[in-house]
């Protein structure tokens, strides 16, 4: 599986609920957003990629990097 795009937690397109996708391929489906975020976090940690969490309207609400971060924070923490 390619690791370039990272994991995206998004509202499910065809049904109610949420799903985790990598490069457009659905890896898991969940009824609650909190369940989908937790599963997406574990997938992203395992693949050492970025996890992008979307809002119900599809806009990005949060990003977390679990691998080689191309844009690390500059505050020194």
C-alpha positions in Angstrom: 0.0 0.0 0.0 1.3 3.5 -0.8 2.1 5.8 2.1 2.2 9.1 0.3 -1.3 10.5 1.0 -1.7 9.7 4.7 -4.8 8.7 6.5 -8.0 10.8 6.1 -10.9 10.5 8.5 -14.0 11.8 6.6 -17.8 11.6 6.6 -18.9 8.5 4.7 -20.1 9.5 1.2 -22.8 6.9 0.7 -24.1 6.2 4.2 -24.2 7.7 7.6 -21.1 7.5 9.7 -17.4 8.0 9.1 -14.6 6.3 7.3 -10.8 6.2 7.2 -9.2 6.3 3.7 -5.7 6.0 2.3 -5.2 7.2 -1.3 -9.0 7.0 -1.8 -9.3 3.4 -0.6 -11.6 2.9 2.4 -9.8 1.0 5.2 -12.5 1.2 7.9 -16.0 2.4 8.5 -17.4 3.6 11.8 -20.7 4.8 13.2 -19.2 7.6 15.4 -16.6 10.1 14.6 -14.7 9.4 17.8 -14.4 5.8 16.9 -13.2 6.6 13.4 -10.6 9.1 14.7 -9.2 6.6 17.2 -8.9 3.9 14.4 -7.4 6.4 12.0 -4.8 7.4 14.6 -3.7 3.8 15.0 -3.5 3.3 11.2 -1.4 6.5 10.8 0.9 5.5 13.7 1.4 2.0 12.2 2.2 3.4 8.7 4.1 6.4 10.2 2.1 9.0 8.1 0.0 12.1 8.6 -3.6 11.7 10.0 -6.0 14.3 8.6 -9.4 14.7 10.4 -12.2 16.4 8.5 -15.4 18.0 9.7 -18.9 16.9 8.8 -18.9 19.5 5.9 -15.6 18.0 4.6 -13.3 20.8 5.6 -10.1 19.9 7.5 -10.3 20.4 11.3 -7.1 18.8 12.5 -3.8 17.2 11.3 -1.4 15.1 13.2 1.9 13.7 11.9 3.2 10.3 13.2 6.2 9.9 10.9 8.8 12.1 9.2 7.0 15.5 9.4 7.8 17.6 6.3 6.9 20.8 8.2 8.0 20.3 11.8 7.0 23.0 14.4 9.5 25.8 14.8 8.9 26.6 18.4 11.5 24.0 19.6 9.1 21.8 21.7 
